[in-house]
Amino acid sequence: MKYNFDELIERRGTNAIKYDAMKELWGREDLIPMWVADMDFRTPSFILEAIRRRLDHEVLGYTHPADSYYEAIIHWVDKRYGMKVERDDLHYIPGIVPGIHHAVCALTEKGDKIAIQPPVYHPFRQIIEGTGRVPVCAPLVLRDGRFCMDFDALRRALEGCKLFILCNPHNPGGVVWTQEELEEVSRICEACGVTVISDEIHADMVFAPHRHRPFATVTPWVREHTVTFMAPSKVFNMPGIIVSQAIVYNPELRERFYGYIDRNDLAMGNVFSYLAAEAAYTEGEEWLTQMLDYAQANIRLVDERLKERMPKIKAVLPEASFLIFLDCRELGFATQAELESFFVNEARLGLNNGSMFGEEGTGFMRLNVAAPRSVVEQALQQLEEAYARL
Ligand SMILES: Cc1ncc(COP(=O)(O)O)c(C=O)c1O
């Protein structure tokens, strides 16, 4: 079956954050929204059908996960990553961001230090600060167009930390960490005795020849000291369903984290979450392959057009996912606010402000290209016109 990613679907008026929050954020609605990381593609039919079938029953009571939900995850991660998982290793989590919050609460105390690698997905820092923990930064370094780890900085940062939140693959850098990089991270974590939260929400969207390696599979030590989060939500464009899962191998770590969640009753799924995940993981491979091809063609289009006509804006080419970090430093704006205003008020595009991912993101904007080609074309046209006026 060939899926249609060119279809234009009106999302305004559906309370979609990406569309209907623009007025509040930027004071105007006449922008092409290319910020919040969901897709403008139709959620795949096999997921919609599974939800419809359940709706037809017409009693939406409390629901627990079926064995087939766990089996679908177990099969998916084994097939894609050779990651062997058993039922007891798994736990349904109502969203990775809440999951990270609960893990931070369960595994650390107020005042504990937790390391992150900015520029990085902003809720990491928010959770650390919001729970009274202390963020310690080991910033990534942009080398030849790829964000790299500074291992000395990471070693220094991890000394005295209780936890490290790894973004694997990395958002907004789009980096798929290699086996060698992850092994080095593992050695440093072991030397510092630091437990790792590995956020792997972008794992299923890695572009060949890159390959996703679940951090917990890299060495025997990290297997015992890692909480892995994965999810079908972002990959299959159903983040509104709120569905993700944790994987923890070590029974003692499991007791601390899953015990905390269960004692506080923090992880009840909604009536659609388990069945939507199961449908995604059992029927989703073909859709995912086609979606990634389409997203990659959009990424190439953006990169080529920038190189040809807007050379002062450089795409940090993602090795995974549909988000492009744009290096706009050569545009020469004095402040990030001026850069953002250029995109909003001149190009009429709503992008994520790079500095929300940490001060290391200053001078960058994050562009979401999970949209029909015609929309990406239009956005490039608007950007080119604004660029020409500079
Ligand atoms: C790295 C990362 N983690 C987590 C999330 C969101 O996860 P959830 O919607 O399950 O809380 C995102 C969404 O963009 C993300 O990029």
The ligand as an SDF file (V2000), in Angstrom:
LIG
                    3D

 16 16  0  0  0  0  0  0  0  0999 V2000
   13.5440   13.8840   23.0450 C   0  0  0  0  0  0  0  0  0  0  0  0
   12.0710   13.9530   23.3010 C   0  0  0  0  0  0  0  0  0  0  0  0
   11.5670   13.3570   24.3800 N   0  0  0  0  0  0  0  0  0  0  0  0
   10.2320   13.3710   24.6470 C   0  0  0  0  0  0  0  0  0  0  0  0
    9.3510   14.0390   23.8170 C   0  0  0  0  0  0  0  0  0  0  0  0
    7.9010   14.0820   24.1430 C   0  0  0  0  0  0  0  0  0  0  0  0
    7.4650   12.8810   24.6960 O   0  0  0  0  0  0  0  0  0  0  0  0
    6.0120   12.7250   25.2810 P   0  0  0  0  0  0  0  0  0  0  0  0
    5.0730   13.4140   24.3670 O   0  0  0  0  0  0  0  0  0  0  0  0
    5.8160   11.2210   25.3060 O   0  0  0  0  0  0  0  0  0  0  0  0
    6.0300   13.2900   26.6600 O   0  0  0  0  0  0  0  0  0  0  0  0
    9.8550   14.6820   22.6710 C   0  0  0  0  0  0  0  0  0  0  0  0
    8.9340   15.4370   21.7880 C   0  0  0  0  0  0  0  0  0  0  0  0
    9.3300   16.2130   20.9610 O   0  0  0  0  0  0  0  0  0  0  0  0
   11.2420   14.6310   22.4130 C   0  0  0  0  0  0  0  0  0  0  0  0
   11.7670   15.2100   21.3160 O   0  0  0  0  0  0  0  0  0  0  0  0
  1  2  1  0
  2  3  1  0
  2 15  2  0
  3  4  2  0
  4  5  1  0
  5  6  1  0
  5 12  2  0
  6  7  1  0
  7  8  1  0
  8  9  2  0
  8 10  1  0
  8 11  1  0
 12 13  1  0
 12 15  1  0
 13 14  2  0
 15 16  1  0
M  END
$$$$
